[in-house]
Amino acid sequence: MIAYFVMLFAILTRIVPHPELMNFTAVGAGLLYFGARRSRWQIGLAVLALAATDYYLTVFRYGYDFHLRGYLITWAWYAGVALLGSSLLQKSSVMRVAVGVVTSATSFFLLSNYSVWPGNAMYTQNLRGLFDCYVAGLAFYRNDLISTALFAAVFFGWQPAMEWMTGTEHASRKAA
């Protein structure tokens, strides 16, 4: 149940305006946590909720036309990060969460900037234009990496922290 609240929180971090914190959201960490705690078929629910949020933001917040083709890579990324969480983070450790965080933020940076570059008048359609596109995205990448790390620390760390403070251990960890 907590995984659903984490995804709701991640969605809210996208909807609540915060222009001074470009791309500072809980989406990457939320997808990692959701994937680690829910079954694979339930990942579709998280992707669907985020897709609905993309539609809302595009049409109602920003007033743009919605083009499905422009979001397919993003939605595949949502599913990929949640699946990464389901495989890598079933058994959480600091190192595994760190790998998930870096993989999540870096893959989004690489995929989203690469998908912006073709056909965009802001960038020339050569290697220099692609390089310029990636350089322009560095501020977003930094904020995504920081926010994903902070939220992942909270999402994956709250239960072990509570267990440490109370002197108890979750039954599934005792068996391991």
C-alpha positions, 0 to 999 in steps of 0.5 A: 500500500505504501508504494501507491502513496509513494507514486501519488507523492511522485505525481504531486511533485510534478503537478505542484509548481516549482519553477526554480527547481527544474526537474526536481521531482520524486518520479525516478525514486518513486518508480524504483520504489514502486517497482521494488514493492509491487508486482510486475503487472502493477507497474502498468498502473504506475505508468498509466498514472504518470501518462495521465499526468503527462497529458494533464500537464501538457494540455491543461497546465502548459496549453500545448497540443498533445502528441502521443508519439512525443511521449512513447519514449518517456512512457517506456522509460517509466516502465523501464525504471520500475522494472529496474526497481523490480529486479535490482531492488527486491533486496535493497542495499545502499549500493543497489539503491545508488546504482538504481538512482544513477541508472534512472537519472542518467538514462532519463537524461540520455533518452530525453535529450536524444529525443528532443534533438532530432527535428528541433530547430534549436539544435543543428542536426549534426554531432555539434547540435546533439552535444549542445542539446546535452549541454543544455540539459545538464541543469535538469540532469543535476536536479534529477540526480539529486532529487532521485537520490534524496527521495530514494534515500527516504523511500528505501530508508524509512523502514530500516531507520524505523527498525533501527530506532525501535530495535526490531527487524522486519521478518523478511530480513530475519529470514535472509 
